[in-house]
Structures are given as structure tokens and as C-alpha cells.
Amino acid sequence: MNIPKISVGDIIELKKVHPCGTNSMRVARVGSDIRIICNGCGRDMTLSREKLEKAIRRIISNEVTE
């Protein structure tokens, strides 16, 4: 089983398109539930880690610069 490493600031691409027309989301909080924010309209959602892992197509980049 392949478990993706998800961290705050990651940009993820989902399999389904959000109603605003984009499928790109930014990770805002990580835990047992993951909070994501739509890059198109700014709407935020909280999903269970299990549900989000099934919905991810790929992890595009990490915005956090250290």
C-alpha cells in the first residue's frame, strides 16, 4: 500500500473537478482530518485522510520555502 506524504503547503491535484472549474487544492492543515483550500475560488474543506488519499491524482509541489 502506497501512503502519500502530505504536508502543509503542498499543492495537490484531485481526480474530480471542483464546481468552480479547478482541481488544484492547497493543504492548510494535516492530521487525522486534512483541510484543503481550493486554488480557484478559495473555498476550504475538511476531509478525512482516508477519503482524501483516494481522491488525490498527484502531489504537484510544495509551497513552503525554508
N, C-alpha and C positions, 0 to 999 in steps of 0.2 A: 504494500500500500504506500503510495507516494503522498506525503503530507507537505503541502506548500508552506514555506516560511513567509509569514505575513507580518509586517511591522508598520508602525505609524509612519505615514508619509508615502507609502507605496501607492503607485497608480496601478489599478487592476482593470482588466477588460473582462466584462461579463459575457456570457453566451447570449442572453436576451437583451434587447434594446430597451432602455428606459423610455417612458412615454414622451419625454422631451426630444428624443431622437439620438441620444448618445449612449454608448455602452461603456464609457470610461468613468471610473469612480476613484476617489482618493480615500485611503484608510485614515480615519480620525482617531479610533480607539481600538485597542486589541485586548481581548480577554476571552472568557467563555462565549461572550457575545461580541461581535465586531461591528463598529459603527463606521459606515461609509457615507461619503458625500458625493453627489453627482457633479461631474465637471461641467455639465451643460447648464443645469438650472439651479444648482446649489441645494437641492433637497437632500436632507440627511435621513438615513435609515439605519436601524439596528437589526442585524440578523444573527442567528446562531452561527457559530463557527462551522458546524456540520453543513448547514444549508448553504453558506457562502462558499465553502470549499467545492461543493458540487456545481455551483453557478459560475465559477471562475474559468475563463478560457485561457488567460495568461496574465502574468505579472509583468507589466511594461517597464516600470522604472521605480526608483526610489528618490523622492524629492528632498529628503533630509540630507543636508550638507553638514558635515562635521569637520 
